[in-house]
Amino acid sequence: MKRTRQLLGAVSAFALVSFTATPAMAEGTTAGDSITNTVTVDFQVGGVDQTAVTDSDTFVVDRKIDVTVATVGASANEAAGATGVVRQFTVTNDSNAAVGYALTASGAAGGDFTPTNVVIFDDLNSNGLYDAGEEITFIDSMAEDETRNVWVSFDIPSTVTNGQSTDIIL
């Protein structure tokens, strides 16, 4: 009998344990920063309050890689055989550290045609056109929350017919 009561007492104490914890929120915290998370446990045994137990742990925030790529402006109708068609994009580093990004561009799957001579460039002379020497394949380093403009130049095959379309993916 005594053994059964002890077991029931242990189960009752376990059932009455309540946890109060403040979760560590690293959102918006720079990689490499230390965060301390603290937890307090209040509990009762047989309806009698027990001394609360508090503990904490510290950890280092890891680097989170996150990027947003968005088109700038509306698409436009272009003629078959058009060359040097340009679309602008923004690239935003939503990571919690300075990072670089490799860039590729292509026509989206399912488009009516495949653009040719696709080149990603940084409009160094601000003329809105691709000029030799402006091509890029990566952004070396972007600070947290930094946004950069990137352009894609491409040609439309002369075989494209009226009503056909494609999307450029950066």
C-alpha positions in Angstrom: 0.0 0.0 0.0 2.7 2.5 1.0 4.5 1.9 -2.3 1.3 2.7 -4.3 0.7 6.0 -2.4 4.3 7.1 -3.1 3.8 6.4 -6.8 0.5 8.3 -6.9 2.2 11.2 -5.0 4.9 11.3 -7.7 2.4 11.2 -10.5 0.3 14.0 -8.8 3.4 16.2 -8.4 4.3 15.7 -12.0 0.7 16.6 -13.1 0.8 19.8 -11.2 4.1 21.1 -12.6 3.6 24.2 -14.7 6.3 25.7 -16.9 6.9 29.4 -17.5 9.4 30.1 -20.1 10.3 33.1 -22.2 11.4 31.8 -25.6 14.5 33.2 -27.1 13.6 35.3 -30.1 16.5 35.7 -32.4 14.5 37.4 -35.2 16.4 40.5 -36.4 19.5 39.6 -34.4 22.8 39.7 -36.1 24.7 36.4 -36.6 27.3 35.7 -33.9 25.3 37.6 -31.2 24.8 35.7 -27.9 21.2 35.2 -26.6 20.3 34.1 -23.1 17.1 32.1 -22.6 15.7 31.7 -19.1 13.1 29.3 -17.8 11.3 29.1 -14.4 9.4 26.1 -13.2 6.7 26.6 -10.5 5.2 23.5 -9.0 3.2 22.0 -6.2 3.5 18.7 -4.4 0.2 17.6 -2.7 -1.1 21.1 -3.1 1.9 22.6 -1.3 3.9 25.2 -3.3 7.5 24.3 -3.8 10.5 26.5 -4.4 10.6 27.7 -8.0 13.5 26.5 -10.0 15.1 28.9 -12.5 17.8 28.1 -15.1 19.2 29.7 -18.2 21.2 28.9 -21.2 23.1 31.0 -23.6 23.6 30.3 -27.3 25.1 32.0 -30.3 22.8 33.1 -33.2 23.6 31.3 -36.4 23.6 32.9 -39.8 20.3 32.8 -41.6 20.4 33.1 -45.4 17.4 34.9 -46.9 17.0 36.9 -50.0 14.1 38.7 -51.8 14.2 39.2 -55.6 11.6 41.4 -57.1 10.9 42.8 -60.5 10.8 46.5 -61.0 8.2 48.0 -63.3 5.6 46.3 -65.5 6.4 44.0 -68.3 6.1 45.3 -71.8 5.2 44.0 -75.2 8.2 43.5 -77.4 8.5 42.5 -81.1 9.7 39.2 -82.4 13.5 39.5 -83.1 13.9 42.4 -80.5 17.5 42.5 -79.1 18.8 43.9 -75.9 15.4 43.8 -74.1 16.0 44.9 -70.5 14.2 44.0 -67.3 15.1 45.5 -63.9 15.1 43.5 -60.6 16.0 44.4 -57.0 17.9 41.9 -54.8 17.5 42.5 -51.0 19.6 40.7 -48.4 17.1 39.7 -45.7 19.8 37.6 -43.9 21.2 38.5 -40.5 24.8 38.8 -41.8 26.6 40.2 -44.8 26.5 37.6 -47.6 27.1 37.3 -51.3 24.7 35.8 -53.9 25.4 33.9 -57.1 23.1 35.0 -59.9 21.5 33.2 -62.8 18.8 34.3 -65.2 16.6 32.3 -67.6 13.2 32.0 -69.2 10.7 30.4 -66.9 9.6 26.8 -67.6 6.3 26.8 -69.5 6.9 30.0 -71.4 5.9 30.1 -75.0 9.5 30.8 -76.1 13.0 30.7 -74.6 14.8 34.1 -74.6 18.4 34.0 -76.0 21.6 35.9 -75.2 20.5 36.3 -71.5 23.0 38.5 -69.6 22.8 39.8 -66.0 24.4 43.2 -65.6 24.9 46.1 -63.2 24.1 49.3 -65.1 27.4 51.0 -64.1 26.9 54.0 -66.4 23.1 54.3 -65.6 22.0 54.3 -69.2 19.5 51.5 -68.8 21.2 49.3 -71.4 23.7 46.5 -71.2 27.2 47.6 -72.1 30.3 45.5 -72.4 32.0 45.1 -69.0 28.8 45.4 -67.0 28.0 41.7 -66.8 27.9 40.1 -63.4 27.3 36.5 -62.2 27.4 37.2 -58.5 27.0 40.0 -55.9 30.1 39.7 -53.8 28.9 41.0 -50.5 25.7 42.7 -49.3 25.1 44.1 -45.8 22.1 43.1 -43.8 18.9 44.7 -45.3 20.9 46.1 -48.3 19.0 46.3 -51.6 20.8 46.4 -55.0 19.4 46.9 -58.5 20.3 44.3 -61.1 19.3 44.2 -64.8 18.7 41.3 -67.2 19.2 41.8 -70.9 17.9 39.2 -73.4 16.9 38.8 -77.1 13.5 37.6 -78.4 13.8 35.0 -81.1 12.5 36.1 -84.5 10.3 33.0 -84.6 8.0 34.3 -81.8 4.4 35.0 -82.9 1.9 37.5 -81.7 0.4 36.6 -78.3 3.4 34.4 -77.1 5.0 35.3 -73.8 7.7 34.2 -71.4 8.9 35.2 -67.9 12.4 36.0 -67.0 13.5 34.4 -63.7 16.5 35.9 -61.8 
